[in-house]
Amino acid sequence: MADVWVRLLPGALVRPTPGHTAGHQSLTVRRPDRAVTVAGQGHDTAAQYAAGQLAWQAHRDAHGQPLPGIRDWIDALQRLGPRVVFFAHDRSVWVP
């Protein structure tokens, strides 16, 4: 999937993040101190996102194989430098 962001307002971006449903989208608000993302159901829990983020980091740092697969949109979200990520079905949040 292409790195597709749609700018809703200055600093407010939405991007496809298929997870629970094929048409799912996540909202990221860019703030001076980094980004805040509402990932909804891109992952059901903060723990699932954390596992994806760690796999993304391992791929980025060129760790040896085998590495777990990652959803292609994780890279797009991580490159924004999220300060916090919220989820629809989990009261926990992901923080770096």
N, C-alpha and C positions, 0 to 999 in steps of 0.2 A: 504494500500500500504506500502511496506517495505521502510525503510529509505535508499533509493538507491542514492548514489552520485557517479558520474564518474569523476575521476581526469583526466583533459585534459593536464594540465601542473602543475608544483608546484604552489599551491595556487589558481588554476583555476578549479572550480568544476561545473558540470552540473547535473541537477536533473529533473525528470519528475514533472511537476506542471500543471496537466490537469485543464484547466479552459475554455477558449474560444474554444479550440479544445482538443480532447482526447490525442493527441501526443505532446502537448506543453511541452517545457522544459525551465527552467530558468538557467541563468549563474550567479555564485557567484565567485567573486575574493576576496580572503582573503588577507588583507593587515595588516601591523603591528598595525594600529589603528582601526581595526575591519574589517567587510566585506562590500563589495558593491555588490548589486544584481541587475541584469537586469531581472525583472519578466515578461517583455513583455506583454503577454495577459493572464497570470495566473489570474489576475484581470484586468479589463479594466481601472480602475482609482486608484489613490492613496487613495481616500476616501473609496473605497471598500476594499482595502487592510487594511487600518486603522481599519475598522470595524471588519475584520477577526482577526487582531492582538489583538484588545481589547477583543474579544471573547476568543481567545487563552489564553490571560493573565488571564481572569476570570476563565477559566477551570483550568489553572495551579495553581491559588491561591485558588482553591476549594470554589468559591462563590456558594451560594445556587442556586438551580434549580428554574425555568427553565433558561437555558443559550442558546444562539444561537449556532447553529452548526458551525463547522469550517471545512475547507478543511484540509485533513490529512497532506498535505505538508507544511502548515503554521508552524507547530511545527519544522520541519526540518530546514526551513529558519530562524526562530526566534532563534533557538539554536546556530546558527552561529554568532549571535549578529550583525545584519546588521546595518551599520552606515547610509546607504541610500539605497532605493529601487526605481528603475526606471521602467516605464511602457510604452507600445507601443502607447497607444492612449490617453495619458494624459501628459501634459507638467509639471504638478505638480509631486513632488517626495514625498516619505514617508521617514520621519526621526523620530527616537525615541524621 
